[in-house]
Amino acid sequence: MTEREFNYFIGLFQTDGTLYETTRNRGKITIELSKKDEDILRELNEKLPVKSSLLYRTRNTNFKDDYSSAKLVIYDLEYRNKIKEFCSIKAGKKDDSIGMPVGINHPFDYFRGIIDGDGSIGFNESGVPFLSLVTNSEQLYKDFTNFVFIVTGQRKMVKRNERDGIYNIFITAEHAVHLIEELYRGEPSLFLLRKHNVAMEVLSWKRTSGKRRSANV
């Protein structure tokens, strides 16, 4: 696994992963996604420097019956400790204080992992492209909006919404195109295929190209 791939892995882990710890140094790292997105978990399973496995299950959730998911599982203690230290996280549910770790040297790969986990890419009803990120983390909000400013020159000032107290960061039109160009720079080897496909459509968008279909992932 290259450094760029590791930076992507950290972003996806922070949004869709969990660190479990029990007694006698037992524990695991898991990343669980819808079965339709198992492609990225298969890629990670092949590239990780330690042994990992893929598991599948179907269950009823609060949102959908017969929900099928794929789960990447890592048991290796040394690697778990490396991720724990690198991300400065505790075991348990997703930490609301997550942010870009100081050891990230490729923020475009890291934030591609973040967007693959908790973001959306698509076109609105008028055919204008957008990229959005939903987060409850104050630090991730600051890190991502700073990244957006560096790439696009647009300073996003967003308040937590009143209903559930989360940040919904929304970038549209040319700014979304520039941001997606940066996220997919340098022919990355790791990405969620369905979001990558829509991202490639966004990159072909021009303001004069007329109305396009509404789609988002």
BAFI-3210 file (N, C-alpha, C; in Angstrom, 3 decimals, decimal comma, padded with zeros to 6 digits):
// residues 217
n [1|2|3|4|5|6|7|8|9|10|11|12|13|14|15|16|17|18|19|20|21|22|23|24|25|26|27|28|29|30|31|32|33|34|35|36|37|38|39|40|41|42|43|44|45|46|47|48|49|50|51|52|53|54|55|56|57|58|59|60|61|62|63|64|65|66|67|68|69|70|71|72|73|74|75|76|77|78|79|80|81|82|83|84|85|86|87|88|89|90|91|92|93|94|95|96|97|98|99|100|101|102|103|104|105|106|107|108|109|110|111|112|113|114|115|116|117|118|119|120|121|122|123|124|125|126|127|128|129|130|131|132|133|134|135|136|137|138|139|140|141|142|143|144|145|146|147|148|149|150|151|152|153|154|155|156|157|158|159|160|161|162|163|164|165|166|167|168|169|170|171|172|173|174|175|176|177|178|179|180|181|182|183|184|185|186|187|188|189|190|191|192|193|194|195|196|197|198|199|200|201|202|203|204|205|206|207|208|209|210|211|212|213|214|215|216|217]
n.u [000,857|000,693|001,766|-000,120|-002,359|-002,703|-003,380|-005,875|-007,237|-007,324|-009,088|-011,488|-011,762|-012,149|-014,702|-016,428|-015,565|-014,783|-013,177|-012,629|-012,063|-011,122|-010,502|-007,142|-005,636|-007,171|-009,172|-010,449|-010,450|-012,981|-014,572|-017,559|-019,747|-022,439|-023,368|-023,273|-021,117|-018,875|-016,631|-014,537|-013,761|-012,772|-010,519|-009,007|-008,625|-006,833|-004,631|-003,811|-001,210|-001,295|-002,924|-006,317|-009,916|-012,984|-016,365|-019,859|-023,248|-026,839|-029,477|-032,192|-032,620|-033,000|-033,646|-033,989|-035,260|-033,864|-031,207|-028,189|-024,771|-021,197|-018,216|-015,052|-012,479|-009,958|-007,635|-005,047|-002,878|-000,652|-001,028|-003,536|-002,899|-001,210|-002,978|-004,702|-003,005|-002,108|-004,442|-005,284|-007,438|-010,112|-011,331|-014,505|-017,675|-017,966|-015,934|-016,872|-015,034|-013,260|-010,671|-008,412|-005,549|-002,270|-000,256|-000,966|-000,031|-001,036|-003,585|-005,650|-006,111|-006,823|-009,187|-010,762|-011,304|-012,798|-015,034|-015,996|-016,942|-018,737|-019,821|-021,350|-021,688|-022,821|-025,497|-027,699|-031,277|-031,329|-029,242|-026,755|-023,551|-022,589|-020,867|-020,911|-020,556|-021,372|-021,110|-020,528|-018,413|-016,499|-013,792|-013,278|-014,993|-013,673|-011,187|-011,934|-013,317|-011,216|-009,551|-011,221|-011,152|-008,417|-008,244|-010,295|-010,634|-012,901|-014,501|-016,151|-018,717|-020,489|-023,252|-024,178|-026,980|-030,320|-031,966|-030,620|-028,100|-025,806|-023,155|-023,669|-021,983|-021,826|-020,940|-020,969|-021,339|-018,720|-016,861|-017,287|-016,480|-013,714|-012,881|-013,403|-011,686|-009,271|-009,534|-009,418|-006,965|-003,934|-004,401|-005,669|-005,557|-007,374|-010,779|-014,296|-016,255|-018,815|-019,103|-016,862|-017,502|-019,641|-018,253|-016,502|-018,324|-019,072|-016,709|-016,760|-018,578|-019,850|-020,745|-022,272|-023,387|-025,991|-029,055|-028,821|-029,407|-030,819|-028,872|-027,230|-024,761]
n.v [-001,195|002,106|005,435|007,349|005,715|004,821|007,235|007,709|005,455|006,084|008,275|007,037|005,150|006,814|007,791|005,619|003,531|001,476|001,087|-001,578|-002,729|-005,156|-007,257|-008,357|-007,442|-007,972|-007,330|-005,354|-003,754|-002,426|-001,814|-001,064|-001,288|-000,706|-003,568|-003,065|-001,452|-002,955|-003,104|-001,282|-002,218|-004,726|-003,957|-002,680|-004,854|-006,334|-004,659|-003,917|-004,079|-006,065|-009,101|-009,379|-009,637|-010,292|-009,979|-010,827|-009,798|-009,857|-007,914|-006,482|-003,000|000,262|001,792|000,267|-002,832|-006,132|-005,371|-005,521|-005,918|-005,353|-006,156|-005,122|-006,549|-006,204|-007,689|-007,577|-006,683|-004,894|-003,297|-002,237|-000,665|001,145|002,567|003,597|005,316|007,006|008,300|009,352|008,338|006,881|003,664|002,431|003,909|006,058|008,864|012,112|014,080|013,778|014,567|015,813|013,922|014,825|013,573|013,287|013,512|013,766|015,377|015,435|012,776|011,823|013,349|012,438|009,884|010,612|011,854|009,681|008,243|009,905|011,777|013,349|013,285|014,771|015,867|018,621|019,336|021,160|020,469|021,258|020,661|019,264|018,946|017,531|017,432|015,853|016,281|015,832|016,671|019,219|019,770|018,390|019,786|022,284|021,543|020,531|022,697|024,473|023,155|023,273|026,045|026,458|025,075|026,147|028,826|029,656|030,555|028,719|029,273|027,802|027,039|024,862|022,768|023,339|021,208|018,667|019,369|019,112|019,709|020,675|020,800|022,378|022,481|023,942|023,983|025,510|025,581|023,109|021,420|022,074|021,221|018,458|017,739|018,051|016,145|013,768|013,754|012,833|010,129|008,219|005,149|004,115|004,305|004,842|003,156|003,858|006,544|007,618|007,277|009,101|011,411|011,643|012,321|014,828|016,243|016,713|018,675|021,799|025,207|026,134|023,905|023,119|021,723|018,928|015,539|014,785|013,528|011,773|010,551]
n.w [000,000|-000,996|000,087|-000,717|-001,109|001,494|002,765|001,588|002,584|005,325|005,345|004,477|006,489|008,754|008,290|007,679|009,199|012,123|015,250|017,310|020,603|023,017|025,853|026,723|024,514|022,336|019,447|016,659|013,440|011,467|008,344|007,025|004,324|001,958|000,044|-002,675|-002,936|-002,609|-004,166|-003,528|-001,061|-001,709|-003,177|-001,170|000,515|-000,928|-001,049|001,512|003,997|005,857|006,979|006,062|005,930|004,111|004,866|004,669|005,068|005,596|006,739|008,685|008,972|010,572|008,465|006,186|005,035|004,742|004,167|002,524|003,172|002,932|004,651|005,654|007,522|009,951|011,997|012,990|015,552|015,748|013,484|014,026|016,263|015,027|013,325|015,229|016,686|014,625|013,833|016,201|017,822|019,779|020,820|019,675|018,701|015,766|016,057|016,959|016,848|014,800|012,433|009,882|010,080|011,344|009,998|007,349|004,052|001,547|000,917|-001,010|-001,644|000,874|001,408|-000,673|000,242|002,490|001,261|-000,221|001,895|003,519|001,810|-001,129|-004,679|-007,641|-009,858|-009,746|-010,047|-012,068|-013,595|-012,773|-011,472|-008,264|-005,108|-001,930|001,656|004,650|008,076|011,591|012,933|014,261|013,790|011,370|009,701|009,679|008,570|006,037|004,803|004,694|002,900|000,637|000,232|-000,389|-002,813|-004,472|-003,868|-002,681|000,239|002,492|004,668|006,983|009,021|011,725|011,135|012,353|012,940|013,401|014,169|012,532|010,128|006,792|004,067|001,043|-002,302|-005,492|-009,135|-011,079|-008,998|-007,756|-009,816|-010,020|-007,516|-007,589|-009,660|-008,297|-006,260|-007,690|-008,874|-010,609|-011,405|-009,405|-007,526|-005,785|-005,147|-004,741|-006,943|-008,084|-007,347|-008,517|-011,230|-011,583|-010,902|-013,062|-015,043|-014,091|-014,513|-017,204|-017,527|-018,681|-018,300|-020,396|-021,467|-021,262|-019,892|-017,709|-016,675|-013,449|-010,893|-008,274|-005,991]
ca.u [000,000|001,478|001,356|-001,368|-003,430|-002,911|-004,102|-007,275|-007,766|-007,605|-010,317|-012,635|-011,890|-012,707|-016,124|-017,222|-014,891|-014,893|-012,126|-013,132|-011,043|-011,612|-009,422|-005,955|-005,212|-008,027|-009,943|-010,476|-010,883|-013,928|-015,195|-018,742|-020,434|-023,445|-022,751|-023,044|-019,835|-017,835|-015,448|-013,440|-013,288|-011,944|-009,241|-008,278|-008,276|-005,652|-003,506|-003,380|000,039|-001,558|-004,038|-007,669|-010,926|-014,262|-017,541|-021,109|-024,448|-028,100|-030,245|-033,137|-032,129|-034,028|-033,935|-034,280|-035,307|-033,003|-030,045|-027,000|-023,547|-019,891|-017,414|-013,617|-012,099|-008,518|-007,406|-003,640|-002,721|000,307|-001,631|-004,593|-002,261|-000,709|-004,114|-005,187|-002,072|-002,075|-005,692|-005,569|-008,829|-010,428|-012,188|-015,935|-018,376|-017,265|-015,647|-017,319|-013,911|-012,299|-010,157|-007,298|-004,365|-001,105|000,628|-001,485|000,769|-001,785|-004,960|-006,629|-006,464|-007,532|-010,551|-011,523|-011,805|-013,850|-016,215|-016,545|-017,657|-019,832|-020,107|-022,143|-021,304|-023,901|-026,071|-029,016|-032,367|-031,033|-028,093|-025,525|-022,875|-022,331|-020,181|-021,306|-020,070|-022,139|-020,283|-020,819|-017,120|-016,060|-012,457|-013,351|-015,595|-012,620|-010,182|-012,471|-013,576|-009,912|-009,148|-012,040|-010,631|-007,120|-008,439|-011,237|-010,679|-014,203|-014,543|-017,477|-019,111|-021,703|-023,675|-024,835|-028,415|-031,059|-032,700|-029,799|-026,822|-024,683|-022,743|-023,897|-021,138|-022,329|-020,173|-021,653|-020,884|-017,288|-016,110|-017,393|-015,633|-012,314|-012,623|-013,369|-010,422|-008,207|-009,729|-009,085|-005,725|-002,853|-004,858|-005,677|-005,853|-008,448|-011,959|-015,590|-016,474|-020,019|-018,856|-015,875|-018,182|-020,352|-017,230|-016,006|-019,359|-018,970|-015,532|-017,062|-019,625|-019,578|-021,938|-023,065|-023,732|-027,421|-029,574|-028,501|-030,272|-030,553|-028,300|-026,236|-024,343]
ca.v [000,000|003,327|006,486|007,926|004,756|004,839|008,463|007,455|004,482|006,779|009,045|006,123|004,564|007,786|008,021|004,387|002,477|001,398|000,378|-002,318|-003,263|-005,913|-007,593|-009,104|-006,902|-008,432|-006,250|-005,368|-002,590|-002,804|-000,820|-001,731|-000,530|-001,430|-004,582|-002,514|-000,752|-003,875|-002,997|-000,607|-003,089|-005,748|-003,319|-002,507|-006,183|-006,778|-003,730|-003,761|-004,804|-007,135|-009,962|-008,875|-010,518|-009,703|-010,688|-010,325|-010,089|-009,207|-007,702|-005,364|-001,821|001,277|002,476|-000,633|-004,266|-006,961|-004,571|-006,351|-005,133|-006,014|-005,626|-005,410|-006,755|-006,295|-008,074|-007,416|-005,760|-003,841|-002,375|-001,519|000,370|002,165|003,389|004,290|006,406|007,932|009,071|009,848|007,981|005,893|002,587|002,677|004,501|007,130|010,004|013,383|015,016|013,398|015,602|015,326|013,690|015,645|012,809|013,206|014,273|013,846|015,695|015,124|011,364|011,718|013,868|011,541|008,862|011,228|012,038|008,352|007,779|010,757|012,845|013,071|013,934|014,598|017,014|018,991|019,230|022,068|019,945|021,866|019,686|019,617|018,044|017,891|016,624|015,970|015,870|016,378|017,008|020,607|019,795|017,999|020,935|023,279|020,998|020,407|024,030|025,045|022,487|023,878|027,393|026,344|024,587|026,934|030,227|029,915|030,340|028,232|029,559|027,027|026,811|023,586|022,927|023,355|019,956|017,626|019,914|018,715|020,588|020,204|021,674|022,192|023,219|023,746|024,555|025,453|025,246|021,656|020,815|022,241|020,391|017,066|017,594|017,883|014,886|012,638|014,074|011,852|008,763|007,458|003,718|003,754|005,162|004,159|003,158|004,574|007,982|007,941|007,384|010,379|012,452|011,802|013,087|016,216|016,876|017,083|019,702|023,197|025,993|026,322|022,605|022,874|020,973|017,508|014,781|014,872|012,297|011,978|009,331]
ca.w [000,000|-001,091|001,020|-001,214|-000,820|002,943|003,082|001,214|003,536|006,579|005,161|004,447|007,827|009,691|008,023|007,639|009,940|013,575|015,973|018,468|021,498|024,162|026,781|026,256|023,217|021,241|018,838|015,203|012,670|010,425|007,464|006,477|003,284|001,199|-000,815|-004,008|-002,921|-002,166|-005,028|-002,844|000,018|-002,347|-003,497|000,080|001,011|-001,674|-000,896|002,900|004,264|006,833|006,599|006,310|005,345|003,731|005,357|004,099|005,859|005,223|007,966|008,690|009,684|010,800|007,205|005,067|005,299|003,881|003,743|002,336|003,329|002,906|005,756|005,695|008,921|010,207|013,387|013,342|016,676|015,423|012,516|014,749|017,075|014,110|012,901|016,427|016,975|013,496|013,809|017,562|018,091|020,785|020,340|019,799|017,579|015,063|016,925|016,402|016,807|013,752|011,546|009,082|010,922|010,992|009,126|005,979|003,091|000,296|001,329|-002,054|-001,472|002,157|001,314|-001,544|001,140|003,298|000,408|-000,507|003,072|004,000|000,852|-002,333|-005,935|-008,604|-010,555|-009,233|-011,019|-013,190|-014,320|-012,273|-010,614|-006,875|-004,201|-000,572|002,768|005,892|009,207|012,913|013,517|014,107|013,202|009,965|009,022|009,479|007,650|004,683|004,243|004,376|001,659|-000,421|-000,013|-001,063|-004,183|-005,283|-003,479|-002,081|001,678|002,879|006,043|007,165|010,395|011,984|010,938|013,617|013,186|014,024|014,605|011,692|009,040|005,428|003,249|-000,314|-003,304|-006,768|-010,412|-011,375|-007,787|-007,584|-010,850|-009,625|-006,337|-008,023|-010,378|-007,310|-005,542|-008,564|-009,589|-010,630|-011,641|-008,151|-007,663|-004,872|-005,155|-004,832|-008,380|-008,505|-007,223|-009,546|-012,523|-011,622|-010,893|-014,430|-015,745|-013,632|-015,106|-018,588|-017,501|-018,985|-017,995|-021,612|-022,044|-021,166|-018,756|-017,655|-015,781|-012,019|-010,366|-007,243|-005,300]
c.u [000,889|000,994|000,046|-002,547|-003,738|-003,695|-005,575|-007,931|-008,146|-008,894|-011,558|-012,858|-012,543|-014,213|-016,963|-016,608|-015,120|-013,711|-012,747|-011,944|-011,710|-010,406|-008,288|-005,556|-006,024|-008,851|-009,899|-010,815|-011,850|-014,320|-016,352|-019,481|-021,561|-022,756|-022,483|-021,712|-018,681|-016,562|-014,277|-012,903|-012,429|-010,559|-008,394|-007,806|-007,013|-004,419|-003,002|-002,136|-000,106|-002,759|-005,375|-008,651|-012,184|-015,391|-018,791|-022,265|-025,646|-028,952|-031,257|-032,543|-033,294|-034,474|-034,372|-034,291|-034,401|-031,839|-028,812|-025,745|-022,316|-019,023|-015,961|-013,189|-010,581|-008,321|-005,990|-003,433|-001,787|-000,291|-002,768|-004,006|-001,706|-001,824|-004,638|-004,310|-002,082|-003,284|-006,032|-007,026|-008,917|-011,287|-013,646|-016,510|-017,584|-017,144|-016,081|-016,199|-012,892|-011,890|-008,984|-006,068|-003,156|-000,173|000,160|-000,663|000,077|-003,257|-006,006|-007,045|-007,253|-008,982|-011,388|-012,091|-012,933|-015,141|-016,823|-017,331|-018,893|-020,204|-020,991|-021,580|-022,444|-024,291|-027,418|-030,051|-032,157|-029,822|-026,773|-024,846|-022,680|-021,488|-020,557|-020,693|-020,928|-021,268|-020,762|-019,548|-016,738|-014,705|-012,487|-013,992|-014,523|-011,596|-010,695|-012,737|-012,264|-009,364|-009,910|-011,508|-009,308|-007,298|-009,235|-011,200|-011,995|-014,170|-015,969|-017,711|-020,475|-021,998|-024,253|-026,337|-029,162|-031,694|-031,839|-028,384|-025,617|-024,349|-023,061|-023,182|-021,424|-021,547|-020,783|-020,861|-019,363|-016,447|-016,149|-016,504|-014,167|-011,966|-012,518|-012,116|-009,279|-008,326|-009,284|-007,813|-004,765|-003,276|-004,828|-006,073|-006,993|-009,565|-013,195|-016,063|-017,684|-019,846|-017,824|-016,553|-018,947|-019,357|-016,687|-017,030|-019,279|-017,810|-015,753|-018,098|-019,075|-020,866|-022,835|-023,576|-025,209|-027,784|-029,214|-029,412|-029,868|-030,049|-027,332|-025,950|-023,608]
c.v [001,241|004,356|007,136|007,010|004,718|006,085|008,345|006,524|005,151|007,588|008,169|005,489|005,544|007,995|006,760|003,239|002,557|000,613|-000,256|-002,815|-003,999|-006,225|-008,334|-008,733|-007,419|-007,258|-006,355|-003,979|-003,098|-001,582|-001,538|-000,804|-001,363|-002,415|-004,042|-001,773|-001,656|-003,764|-002,354|-001,458|-004,229|-005,195|-003,163|-003,840|-006,704|-005,928|-003,583|-004,606|-005,911|-007,938|-009,307|-009,821|-009,737|-010,602|-010,046|-010,675|-009,334|-009,111|-006,592|-004,214|-000,865|001,940|001,542|-002,078|-005,000|-006,156|-005,462|-005,480|-006,015|-005,352|-006,085|-005,489|-006,949|-006,596|-007,741|-006,321|-004,610|-002,816|-001,585|-000,385|001,500|003,109|004,212|005,493|007,455|008,857|009,710|009,594|006,997|004,798|002,966|003,297|005,657|008,367|011,300|014,411|014,661|014,613|015,029|015,138|014,486|014,907|012,669|014,107|014,450|014,125|015,390|013,660|011,162|012,179|013,095|010,388|009,378|011,368|010,686|007,815|008,588|011,888|012,387|013,863|013,730|015,870|017,344|018,951|020,133|021,608|020,534|020,891|020,202|018,545|018,482|016,935|016,910|015,464|016,518|016,866|018,457|020,672|019,404|019,107|021,970|022,801|020,971|021,779|024,747|024,451|023,066|025,268|027,356|025,978|025,571|028,428|030,627|029,575|029,966|028,487|028,918|026,885|025,403|023,761|022,728|022,011|018,921|018,075|019,510|019,798|019,922|021,183|021,375|023,087|022,925|024,329|024,436|025,099|023,745|020,939|020,898|021,336|018,916|016,781|017,336|016,543|013,679|012,890|012,881|010,411|007,915|006,007|003,277|004,789|004,277|004,274|003,989|006,090|008,449|008,140|008,696|011,534|012,701|012,537|014,559|016,933|017,278|018,197|021,071|023,974|026,164|025,015|022,266|021,998|019,501|016,826|014,987|013,529|012,652|010,653|009,721]
c.w [000,000|-000,070|000,585|-000,904|000,674|003,360|002,724|002,228|004,859|006,466|005,170|005,820|008,804|009,490|008,096|008,436|011,440|014,126|017,211|019,291|022,653|025,059|026,076|024,826|022,036|020,714|017,322|014,678|011,613|009,602|006,782|005,526|002,692|000,245|-002,224|-004,094|-002,494|-002,999|-004,297|-001,701|-000,525|-002,683|-002,237|000,644|000,334|-001,363|000,535|003,187|005,299|006,370|006,977|005,639|005,014|004,217|004,775|005,035|005,300|006,477|007,754|009,508|009,917|009,505|006,086|005,543|004,310|003,306|003,688|002,387|003,210|003,966|005,615|007,154|009,020|011,688|013,875|014,400|016,342|014,465|013,163|015,583|016,208|013,689|014,074|016,749|015,871|013,507|015,153|017,940|019,247|020,164|020,538|018,546|016,981|015,942|016,247|016,320|015,728|012,923|010,780|009,971|010,430|010,035|007,697|005,065|001,748|000,609|000,273|-001,984|-000,185|002,022|000,298|-000,714|002,020|002,490|000,042|000,683|003,403|003,047|-000,294|-003,502|-006,915|-009,299|-009,913|-010,350|-012,226|-013,986|-013,893|-011,311|-009,189|-006,209|-002,792|000,439|003,988|007,036|010,495|013,598|013,222|013,405|011,731|009,140|008,713|008,457|006,214|004,059|003,936|003,080|000,472|-000,770|-000,769|-002,533|-005,034|-005,003|-002,833|-000,592|002,085|004,365|006,279|008,655|010,523|011,770|012,257|013,950|013,895|014,342|013,787|010,673|007,705|004,499|001,790|-001,271|-004,668|-007,943|-010,574|-010,158|-007,514|-008,588|-010,460|-008,445|-006,720|-008,848|-009,411|-006,586|-006,365|-009,372|-009,579|-010,751|-010,366|-008,367|-006,761|-004,924|-005,192|-006,275|-008,793|-008,362|-008,244|-010,893|-012,659|-011,637|-012,294|-015,300|-015,373|-014,325|-016,567|-018,671|-017,870|-018,763|-019,206|-022,184|-021,924|-019,999|-018,865|-016,649|-014,324|-011,527|-009,264|-006,568|-004,031]
res [m|t|e|r|e|f|n|y|f|i|g|l|f|q|t|d|g|t|l|y|e|t|t|r|n|r|g|k|i|t|i|e|l|s|k|k|d|e|d|i|l|r|e|l|n|e|k|l|p|v|k|s|s|l|l|y|r|t|r|n|t|n|f|k|d|d|y|s|s|a|k|l|v|i|y|d|l|e|y|r|n|k|i|k|e|f|c|s|i|k|a|g|k|k|d|d|s|i|g|m|p|v|g|i|n|h|p|f|d|y|f|r|g|i|i|d|g|d|g|s|i|g|f|n|e|s|g|v|p|f|l|s|l|v|t|n|s|e|q|l|y|k|d|f|t|n|f|v|f|i|v|t|g|q|r|k|m|v|k|r|n|e|r|d|g|i|y|n|i|f|i|t|a|e|h|a|v|h|l|i|e|e|l|y|r|g|e|p|s|l|f|l|l|r|k|h|n|v|a|m|e|v|l|s|w|k|r|t|s|g|k|r|r|s|a|n|v]
***
